[in-house]
């Protein structure tokens, strides 16, 4: 596995955990929600831009992506 692939995985794990904290859910619930409403896919596709932002901005972007794909988190 390349360094970049490891960096992407680490970033996704951090985002899953921060999303869980912000919305008061477990890491597993967060992962499943982000997977089902295309948040994980978004993080993979937009890693180059998203990882340069602060985590709060990334979590806000994830929230909006999920809402756009049928998620109902507020």
Long-range contacts (C-beta under 8 A, 24 or more apart in sequence): 7-51, 8-43, 8-44, 8-47, 11-43, 11-47, 11-50, 11-51, 12-40, 12-43, 12-44, 14-55, 15-39, 15-43, 15-55, 15-58, 15-59, 15-62, 16-40, 18-55, 18-58, 18-59, 19-59, 19-62, 19-63, 22-59, 23-73, 33-66, 33-71, 33-73, 34-62, 34-66, 36-71, 37-65, 37-66, 37-67, 37-69, 37-70, 37-71, 38-65, 38-66, 38-69, 39-65, 39-66, 39-71
